[in-house]
């Protein structure tokens, strides 16, 4: 199943992400991760196991600073149970960094991966989620949102995505709404999550 959550312009956002991920733990108990952006750079942590074991403690603000963040709980359906497949996944592009968390399955994943590898792409994981990052990186568009749209035009399947760039929080649901993604609001700022229980937990 997998659970995804993302929010922007909340401080400290790390505690919000932790609380929301705890409520999405039932969607995936295999692994978890958080990526944050503090205005200067990205910070990521990915762990095998439970959210409470990985991110509990009073030092989360120091480990994952920033006012924008996304999180993920993993239940593997594509790619094995390895740390290299844990999300969020991050890439540095010429237009800036982007972190991505994905729930779902890309039905044309193998075709796209073979095409990208044939063109010289170097994959660090066996997850279908990494294909999306490669497609974004190869887009010739200037704006990150436009590059994201280019990538989405190539993928097929049921999916929900949350991503952060150095400027935006991005949420995407597949055209048929097969995978859930809900939009909430907290203090005038948006929150994205796989289920409303995560929004209830943080008061959104």
BELHUDA-V548269 format. One record per residue. N is the residue number from 1. SS is DSSP state (2 for helix, 1 for strand, 0 for the rest). PSI is psi in degrees with one decimal (* if undefined). Layout:
n: [N N]
ss: [SS SS]
psi: [PSI PSI]
This chain:
n: [1 2 3 4 5 6 7 8 9 10 11 12 13 14 15 16 17 18 19 20 21 22 23 24 25 26 27 28 29 30 31 32 33 34 35 36 37 38 39 40 41 42 43 44 45 46 47 48 49 50 51 52 53 54 55 56 57 58 59 60 61 62 63 64 65 66 67 68 69 70 71 72 73 74 75 76 77 78 79 80 81 82 83 84 85 86 87 88 89 90 91 92 93 94 95 96 97 98 99 100 101 102 103 104 105 106 107 108 109 110 111 112 113 114 115 116 117 118 119 120 121 122 123 124 125 126 127 128 129 130 131 132 133 134 135 136 137 138 139 140 141 142 143 144 145 146 147 148 149 150 151 152 153 154 155 156 157 158 159 160 161 162 163 164 165 166 167 168 169 170 171 172 173 174 175 176 177 178 179 180 181 182 183 184 185 186 187 188 189 190 191 192 193 194 195 196 197 198 199 200 201 202 203 204]
ss: [0 0 1 1 1 1 1 1 0 0 0 0 2 2 2 2 2 2 2 2 2 2 2 0 2 2 2 0 0 0 1 1 1 1 1 1 1 0 0 0 0 1 1 1 1 1 1 1 0 0 2 2 2 2 2 0 0 0 0 2 2 2 2 0 0 0 0 1 1 1 1 1 1 1 0 0 0 0 0 0 0 0 2 2 2 0 0 0 1 1 1 1 1 0 0 1 1 1 1 1 1 1 1 1 1 1 0 0 2 2 2 2 2 2 2 2 2 2 0 0 0 0 0 0 0 0 0 0 2 2 2 2 2 2 2 2 2 2 0 0 0 0 0 2 2 2 2 2 2 2 2 2 0 0 0 0 1 1 1 1 1 1 1 1 1 0 0 0 1 1 1 1 1 0 0 0 0 0 0 0 0 1 1 1 1 1 0 0 1 1 1 1 1 0 0 2 2 2 2 2 2 2 0 0]
psi: [-63.2 146.8 140.2 149.3 147.4 148.2 164.0 146.1 28.0 142.0 125.9 124.6 -24.0 -40.2 -38.1 -44.9 -41.5 -48.4 -42.9 -41.0 -34.5 -39.0 -12.0 6.5 -33.5 -17.4 -11.0 119.5 1.8 -42.0 168.8 160.7 159.3 140.5 133.6 160.2 127.3 14.4 -20.1 -40.8 171.0 148.8 131.4 145.2 133.6 134.6 148.4 146.0 -161.5 153.8 -47.0 -35.9 -35.7 -37.2 6.2 155.3 160.5 1.2 14.2 -34.6 -37.5 -37.1 -38.2 69.7 159.5 161.5 3.5 138.2 155.3 156.1 165.1 138.6 133.6 133.0 108.3 130.7 -20.7 122.4 144.0 178.0 78.9 153.7 -30.6 -15.9 -1.8 143.2 166.7 150.0 146.2 144.7 140.8 120.1 169.4 -23.9 3.8 174.9 157.8 134.8 140.9 135.3 137.4 135.8 126.9 -167.8 133.6 115.1 -20.4 24.2 -50.5 -39.9 -46.2 -42.3 -45.0 -39.6 -45.6 -42.9 -40.5 -26.0 2.5 3.5 143.1 112.7 139.8 -6.4 176.4 14.2 142.5 -19.7 -32.9 -26.7 -39.3 -42.1 -41.9 -39.6 -39.8 -44.0 -32.6 -7.8 143.5 0.9 160.8 -50.3 142.1 -40.8 -41.0 -36.8 -38.3 -44.7 -41.4 -44.2 -41.5 -29.7 -16.7 -21.0 154.1 150.6 -166.6 126.7 155.2 135.2 142.4 142.9 154.5 137.0 -172.2 -0.1 -23.2 156.0 129.6 132.4 139.4 136.0 144.3 153.8 -29.2 -2.7 32.2 -40.5 137.1 143.0 121.8 150.4 126.2 175.5 135.8 115.4 39.7 4.0 152.7 149.3 134.1 141.8 160.5 -29.7 154.4 -20.1 -32.8 -36.5 -40.5 -38.8 -37.6 4.8 22.4 *]
